[in-house]
Amino acid sequence: MKKVLYTKKGEKFYWEKGDLHTKHGMVKEKDIKKGKIKTHMGTNLKVLKAEFLDKLEKVKRGPAVMLSKDIGLILANTNINKNSIVLDAGAGSGILSAYLSRFVKKVYSYERNPEFFKLAKINFKKLGLKNIELRNGDVYEEINEDKINLITLDLLEPWRVLKNARRALRSGGYLAVYSPNVTQVSKFVKELTDDFVFVKTIEVIEREWFVEDLRLRPKGKMLGHTGFLTFVRKI
């Protein structure tokens, strides 16, 4: 993908090559450039270079992916920076690993499912990410890395990783656990040993608004509960 085109109402179209055909009309390839253009039906389009977030919307999905509203909480609550080393498990489609890679030095991405492993590998290549090392491994069984600044877990039984996480994390390092069900949160927190400090469990609800002339109101759909995020730190 090279370009992304917007209508006045925020509809988005992606362009890679050739003429672009939309419900608002067609645009010739030679006319697709940065700036403002019109379709043959007279609809105005604004053209921008496709960046990371645009490309991310077009990668292949397999298992359910963590949404940006939850990923943002991880970035804001774990003290990671450009020198940090992060481990993400299970990778799934690779969405969280991809986000994290933009902010840290290195990401080790673990996925034990062979199908999801192949999918994440394809997506990382499409996004051009060079600082992710993808492993077809099981963090329940083993974590080979150490001195990790952050471990993120999107797993059914995250408490089973505590022993390996304790060895892999540096002192003060974070463990961020994504759990769809509060029973998972309860089980995980109960299993914490004295090697960890419980920081908090939070969730975020996102509501988008219509902002169009005098039409100012919340949209009918909102992103309600997707999952709980539990943050702990290693002593």
Secondary structure, 3 states (H helix, E strand, C coil): CCEEEECCCCCEEEECCCCEEECCEEECHHHCCCEEEECCCCCEEEEEECCHHHHHCCCCCCCCCCCHHHHHHHHHHCCCCCCCEEEEECCCCCHHHHHHHCCCCEEEEECCCHHHHHHHHHHHHHHCCCCEEEECCCCCCCCCCCCEEEEEECCCCHHHHHHHHHHHEEEEEEEEEEECCHHHHHHHHHCCCCCEEEEEEECCCECCEEEECCEEEECCCCECCCCEEEEEEEC
